[in-house]
């Protein structure tokens, strides 16, 4: 339809309306059909097809270094220092060294040791829900799990975890396509407060090291056996990164997934009847409502993507949420199917920048969904949920429920 094609070609992320925030998938479908390599402005492009997003993830000439992009956005600020120091926004060799240190601290043995603690945490949260008059599944459940899990990994004292979520939300909200001055001010303040807190925590841990097999902060301070370790500033920013990345995406995965299952009740009942589907259910919920909807790259050489030549120095936005609904790779992509196989979704990225904590998130989600359904099989939505009004990160601000 001409109107649909015209709307697709006029689309901008910075000018996205409330309808797009509520349901971006019709717009993504129109872009995939009519303008899959979509200009967002001079030297800036949006990719919406699966093949193009995957190609950009795997392209050696697609840089993750954000210094050029973030300098005009953040200026000489704490946000700039943070977002250009952490794992996700760097290229080799810095990315390789930082990833090696972080992944070494999140190895399979470490994750296996976490499982009993995550089970106990989730069961405790679910038990407490029974005493809440008007439970909110985000505030009272989904948001608490990753903060506690990463807090345990870094051995952050329980009494000191209160500000972590607000700091995380403030820092990550600055990554939206068009943050206003208030968002930037809160983000910069959060980076400074977070660093000050972590500097005290790190100093204490240097004096009193924990067991590096279970205390990730001690392991990061001590570094690898070959002597490789973080500098002082790198250490602080990558601890912030661990807490932010682990908190935001996992909260959204659990919240988005629960909402999807409750609004498509046949899939809730299917999972209740067959818990062996938990593994494929988590993958499908990652695909169906990807917690991270947008990612970015900078071309370092001319690239032909989707039949369009992108000049060197182009800013490229990868629409993960669109790629994961592409009918060229997913049959009936707007249908939730918790047994879907194969399911080559891109929610965790691909290649060298695949999410370092993906298996931690999978563990948390598998336990959260499994125990929630077992404990409250008649769970229902209560009232109207409030969606988070961000575009890059997709989730719910509130998810009021009735336990049943």
Steps between C-alpha positions, in 0.01 A plus 500: 500500500641843410408651840682222683807540279500877543473472878791260501718736298414794726580315822760636744604352834538843659144587399340164581151545642318329786351242266847383396611473863191292583534275194796553266446180301259630231747781425788253487300280261437797270868595507612144422265495202543851359824651631718240676815715485331813626675840517454664839696811405827598331740208539259305724306182414253256658511129409184295559549170311651200679762431233623859501517522880687169518739610226579819690561306823751281315662774291865575595460852361213576742643665812348497849722786619263782593739788565412679177125447547491582872728806501234742365225324699669494842790746473786472748290341771475201735257335255754529220774354718278211607349405167838508324675292768267202532511174309208551266616824335856407405691318226800267521756503647337678797174307456688169484690568821197628693276216376759241599507635856120517532422168332764332711307616806168372355611154390276193501625384839412838651153487345441145624590611853242780473199277434415403860523863609275620216242231587497608863477870401208443260311278744544761773370780276200290398420421861512869590264580212225318689514769767485797260154655472541619140804324353692656212697231318771748395566671833434196721655227282663557160717800595616343825644182350789636288595767756536228762679258266760753382520646850585153627761449227674822599428438871329838542366512859120456499445820695680699227308376195213747520632763253628250238183478291442877483864561405472236229180643352644852497822396323333281238220748427768736363553248215156579352503655151416851626553543877400838639709715735335356809579143395864592438528682834361200690724262305816697573413526869434125513839417346677717758301356793549144374877550457534651847317208656700240305833668582425444869388142435811422293732651762341283767525189280868566434555499876275199557491280184221248460508157341564570128303187405176664618590868550521654154627834629798333668567311179486818292734679743752214496481458122609202294781261588717651224492834678234667283271720706285813489628847564327681787257699283432203271415287802242746631332550163483130421347427841236760414459332161448158662233634734328705228501238226403220735220699656326671211474226242412224747232710669349565158529136394308382808244783482444480123486120512248488781276754327518306173411172671214655698348668194538183290365265760527187289880532517491551878292183536725315259807586704319415823413157362848434361786664695749326269421783256662761728820510295330563166249732669778730621647516147158575352428773752837655420405499132138608537563809717873564486609692814760692298329623184777707342876474467752710308810476284729741313631398159877527458490426125234520227256209544226366275205403719162403357600633161597843639860622528560656840802732492781468752410694814127417483310460826289184479215410737414130515131435569528176697129500580423514129755236399348262754157540334625457143276244320794404278647320803210442741176337389197697619734736687232695688378181667645391833605133482690384808612181322636684193796324337727605351511843655811690384397829664742790534398617848851436634679628191747297297872460445767659720243721671252228594374574853760387755232436763248320279515176699449681829187664353376166369546341842312780677215496248463122497474489879276808521243376247504143625454586867247778432270268304537220754432728799220710349344299213190723496695826481314775310556860400330756724421844365702663223877445481716806427760460229843653534503786247847428365578371150843338529399293802157337491328414824228580751517763771220330695332161459220474761380143555247298695652182642185291460 
